[in-house]
Amino acid sequence: MIRVAIAGASGRMGRMLIEAVLASPDVELAGALDLASSPSLGHDAGEFLGRVTGVRVTDSLDEGLAGADTLIDFTRPQGTLAHLGACVARGVRMVIGTTGLDESGRKAIEDASRRIAIVFAPNMSVGVNATFKLLAMAAKILDEGYDIEIIEAHHRNKVDAPSGTALEMGRVVAGALGREFDEVAVFGREGVTGERDRATIGFSAVRGGDIVGEHTVLFAGIGERIEITHRASSRQGYAAGSLRACRYLAGHSRGLFDMQDVLGLR
């Protein structure tokens, strides 16, 4: 059995992860972490499902990580980095789906991977990671005469833009084309911008309602356009991918991996 702790246990993604863990015969819920302000604190982690798990939601890292093999973290950068230090100290592996981390945060994860095994990916969905592979193939074929735009949409509560998935799509496309991502990425347009630089990759972000996640990469040529789109209708795909990542990490004591490693897409 793989013993898993969940960070942000009372959030939407946290609850989806708990439900997925409880439905998996080879994974056991070992801990449930949340903020001290969470109304779920002290309650059973399965209460929202009408189930008794024996694991209570806590803000104590000692209690939440006790007995856990792996922590799944889809929280926010500050929380993730605090959890990272606690996991390193306790030898607990991590699956990190948090977006919005800056360069120093990414460096901290890289440094921590020398002591524990980590899967860090902008999107845990198997479908999204298959889409990354398709985008690399399409970019190599459509390397001349096509303008590239990435449009993403998420719910009103998402705090970062563009999404981590959209940025990764841009990096995949730029890499396939032999371009430096930071040099060609354009984030939004306003006013008199002049003609489009054909080497650039444009990003547009939509925020509203309860959109789980939609990403489209548009290759616009003369007389035709190709669109590669992934739409998530629920968070179940992210949860299922996260558990696959946990299973993958069971065979590693240290190292930094992503979902391309987990799915054997390298």
C-alpha positions in Angstrom: 0.0 0.0 0.0 1.1 3.5 -0.8 0.3 5.8 2.1 -0.6 9.3 0.8 -1.2 12.6 2.5 -3.2 15.4 0.8 -2.4 19.1 1.1 -5.4 21.5 0.8 -7.6 18.7 1.9 -10.9 20.7 2.1 -10.5 22.5 -1.2 -12.1 21.3 -4.5 -9.0 19.6 -5.7 -8.1 18.2 -2.3 -11.5 16.6 -2.0 -11.3 15.1 -5.4 -7.9 13.6 -4.5 -9.2 12.2 -1.2 -12.1 10.6 -3.1 -9.7 9.1 -5.6 -7.4 7.7 -2.9 -10.3 6.1 -1.1 -11.4 4.5 -4.3 -8.0 3.0 -5.0 -7.2 -0.5 -3.6 -3.4 0.1 -3.6 -3.4 3.6 -2.0 -4.2 4.5 1.6 -5.1 7.9 3.0 -2.4 8.7 5.6 -2.9 12.4 6.2 -5.0 15.5 5.4 -3.5 19.0 5.7 -5.1 22.4 5.5 -4.8 25.9 6.7 -5.6 26.8 10.4 -8.5 28.8 9.1 -10.2 25.9 7.4 -13.7 25.0 8.8 -12.9 21.4 8.2 -10.1 21.4 10.7 -10.5 18.5 13.2 -13.1 16.8 11.1 -12.7 13.4 9.5 -11.2 13.8 6.0 -13.9 11.7 4.5 -16.8 13.5 6.1 -17.8 15.3 2.9 -18.4 11.8 1.4 -20.2 10.5 4.4 -17.3 8.2 5.2 -15.2 7.6 8.2 -11.5 7.3 7.4 -9.9 7.8 10.8 -7.8 10.6 9.3 -8.7 14.1 10.6 -7.9 17.3 8.8 -5.1 19.1 10.5 -2.8 22.1 10.1 0.0 20.2 11.9 2.8 19.0 9.5 3.9 16.5 12.1 0.4 15.0 12.3 -0.4 15.3 8.6 2.8 13.7 7.4 3.2 11.0 10.1 3.3 7.7 8.4 2.9 9.1 4.8 5.1 7.9 1.9 4.0 10.7 -0.4 2.4 14.1 -0.1 0.2 15.4 -3.0 0.2 19.2 -3.1 -2.0 21.3 -5.4 -2.0 24.4 -3.1 -0.2 27.7 -3.6 3.5 28.5 -3.9 4.0 29.7 -0.4 2.3 26.6 1.1 4.0 24.2 -1.3 7.5 25.5 -0.4 6.7 25.2 3.3 5.5 21.6 2.7 8.6 20.9 0.6 10.9 21.6 3.5 8.8 19.5 5.9 8.9 16.6 3.4 12.7 16.8 2.9 13.1 16.7 6.7 10.9 13.6 7.0 11.9 11.8 3.8 8.4 12.0 2.3 8.1 12.0 -1.5 6.1 14.7 -3.2 3.7 15.0 -6.1 3.5 18.8 -6.9 0.8 20.2 -9.1 1.0 23.8 -7.8 1.3 26.5 -10.4 2.5 30.1 -10.2 5.9 29.1 -8.7 8.7 31.6 -9.6 12.2 30.7 -10.6 13.4 30.6 -7.0 10.5 28.2 -6.1 11.4 25.9 -9.0 15.0 26.0 -7.9 14.0 25.0 -4.4 12.1 22.0 -5.8 15.1 21.0 -7.9 17.4 21.3 -4.8 15.0 19.2 -2.7 14.9 16.4 -5.4 18.5 15.6 -4.5 17.2 14.3 -1.2 13.6 13.1 -2.0 11.8 11.9 -5.1 9.5 14.5 -6.6 7.0 14.6 -9.6 6.5 18.2 -10.5 4.3 19.0 -13.4 2.1 21.9 -14.5 -0.7 19.5 -15.2 -1.2 15.9 -13.9 -3.8 14.9 -16.5 -2.9 12.0 -18.7 -4.9 13.7 -21.5 -3.0 17.0 -21.2 0.3 15.2 -21.2 -0.7 13.4 -24.4 -1.6 16.8 -25.8 1.9 18.1 -25.0 3.3 15.2 -27.2 0.9 16.1 -30.0 1.9 19.7 -29.9 5.6 19.0 -30.3 4.8 16.9 -33.3 2.5 19.5 -34.8 5.0 22.4 -34.2 7.7 20.5 -36.1 5.4 20.0 -39.1 3.9 23.5 -39.0 7.2 25.3 -38.6 6.8 27.7 -41.5 3.9 30.1 -42.3 1.8 29.5 -39.2 1.2 32.0 -36.3 0.9 30.4 -32.9 -1.6 31.5 -30.2 -2.5 29.8 -27.0 -5.9 30.5 -25.4 -6.8 29.2 -22.0 -9.9 29.5 -19.7 -10.3 28.8 -16.0 -12.7 29.4 -13.2 -13.0 32.8 -11.5 -11.0 31.8 -8.4 -7.8 30.9 -10.2 -5.1 33.3 -9.0 -2.4 33.0 -11.7 -2.4 33.7 -15.4 -1.5 32.3 -17.9 -2.0 28.9 -16.4 0.9 26.7 -15.8 -0.4 24.3 -18.4 -0.6 27.1 -21.0 2.9 28.1 -20.3 4.1 24.5 -20.6 2.3 24.2 -23.9 4.3 27.3 -25.0 7.5 25.8 -23.8 6.8 22.6 -25.7 6.1 24.4 -28.9 9.0 26.8 -28.6 11.4 23.9 -27.9 10.1 21.9 -30.9 10.7 25.0 -33.1 14.2 25.7 -31.6 13.1 29.0 -30.1 13.9 30.4 -26.7 10.6 30.6 -24.9 11.3 33.8 -22.9 12.3 35.6 -26.1 9.1 34.7 -28.1 6.3 34.6 -25.5 3.8 37.6 -25.7 1.3 38.0 -22.9 -1.7 39.9 -24.0 -2.0 42.8 -26.5 -3.4 46.3 -26.2 -3.4 49.4 -28.2 -1.4 49.9 -31.5 0.8 46.8 -31.4 2.0 46.8 -35.0 2.1 43.8 -37.2 2.5 40.4 -35.6 6.0 39.1 -35.3 5.7 35.6 -36.8 8.3 34.1 -34.4 6.2 34.9 -31.3 3.8 32.7 -29.4 0.9 34.7 -28.0 -1.1 34.0 -24.8 -4.6 34.9 -23.9 -6.3 34.1 -20.5 -10.0 33.9 -19.8 -11.3 33.8 -16.2 -15.0 33.2 -15.3 -17.6 31.0 -13.6 -16.6 27.5 -12.8 -14.6 26.5 -15.9 -12.3 23.7 -14.8 -9.8 24.2 -17.5 -9.7 24.6 -21.3 -6.6 25.0 -23.4 -6.3 25.6 -27.2 -3.2 26.0 -29.2 -4.0 27.7 -32.5 -1.7 27.3 -35.6 -3.1 29.9 -38.0 -1.8 29.8 -41.5 -3.0 31.4 -44.8 -6.3 29.7 -45.8 -6.4 27.3 -42.9 -5.9 26.9 -39.2 -5.3 23.9 -36.9 -6.5 23.9 -33.4 -5.4 21.4 -30.7 -7.6 21.6 -27.7 -7.9 19.9 -24.3 -11.0 20.5 -22.2 -11.4 19.3 -18.6 -15.0 18.8 -17.5 -14.0 17.8 -13.9 -10.9 17.4 -11.8 -11.0 13.6 -11.9 -8.3 13.5 -14.6 -5.9 15.5 -12.4 -6.6 13.2 -9.5 -6.1 10.0 -11.5 -2.8 11.3 -12.9 -1.6 12.2 -9.5 -2.1 8.7 -8.2 -0.2 7.4 -11.2 2.6 9.7 -10.2 2.5 8.4 -6.6 2.9 4.8 -7.9 5.8 5.9 -10.1 7.6 7.5 -7.2 7.3 4.3 -5.1 10.2 3.0 -7.2 12.4 6.1 -6.6 14.2 7.4 -3.5 15.3 10.8 -5.0 15.2 12.7 -8.3 13.0 15.2 -10.1 10.5 13.8 -12.6 7.4 15.1 -14.5 4.4 13.4 -16.0 6.2 12.7 -19.2 8.4 10.4 -17.1 5.5 8.9 -15.3 3.7 8.1 -18.6 6.8 6.9 -20.4 6.5 9.6 -23.1 10.2 10.6 -23.1 
